[in-house]
């Protein structure tokens, strides 16, 4: 039954990722999804981890956000940029994606904790 929660959440997250990626030009859609998802992961980590049972946590964090954020698509985006000889932009894209996602996670935790880090 646990796998069903993760699978259902993953399907919802993947649909959300597809929706946002279809609204934002390549490769910014994937970067936006990873940053938004990391922010939400930080918020959920603080606000829900102690309040939800394991099934809800698996559904939301592992399923929905796991399906929503996607570093596999990020990796493919970087490969495509390298393949197109856009090496400088690929490096910038990697740096902004990773630092943005880490910063968003940290900010999400601070926001969820009421401004306390």
Residue pairs with C-beta under 8 A, 6 or more apart in sequence:
1 55
2 54
2 55
2 58
5 55
5 56
5 58
5 59
5 63
6 58
6 59
6 62
6 63
6 66
7 63
8 59
8 63
9 58
9 59
9 60
9 62
9 63
9 64
9 65
9 66
9 67
10 62
10 63
10 64
10 66
10 67
11 67
12 63
12 64
12 67
13 63
13 64
13 65
13 66
13 67
13 68
13 69
14 67
14 68
16 33
16 64
16 67
16 68
17 33
17 67
17 68
17 69
17 70
17 73
20 29
20 32
20 33
20 36
21 29
21 30
21 33
21 73
22 29
23 29
24 32
26 77
27 77
27 80
27 81
27 93
30 70
30 73
30 74
30 77
30 97
31 74
31 93
31 96
31 97
31 100
33 68
33 69
33 70
34 69
34 70
34 71
34 74
34 97
34 100
34 101
35 97
35 100
35 101
35 104
36 68
36 104
37 65
37 68
37 69
37 101
38 69
38 100
38 101
38 102
38 104
38 105
38 108
39 104
39 105
39 107
39 108
40 65
40 68
40 108
41 61
41 65
41 69
41 105
41 108
42 104
42 105
42 106
42 107
42 108
42 109
42 110
42 111
42 112
43 108
43 109
43 111
43 112
44 60
44 61
44 65
44 112
45 61
45 108
45 109
45 112
46 108
46 109
46 112
46 113
47 112
48 56
48 57
48 60
48 61
49 57
52 60
69 101
74 97
77 93
78 90
78 93
78 94
81 87
81 89
81 90
81 93
82 90
106 117
109 117
110 116
110 117
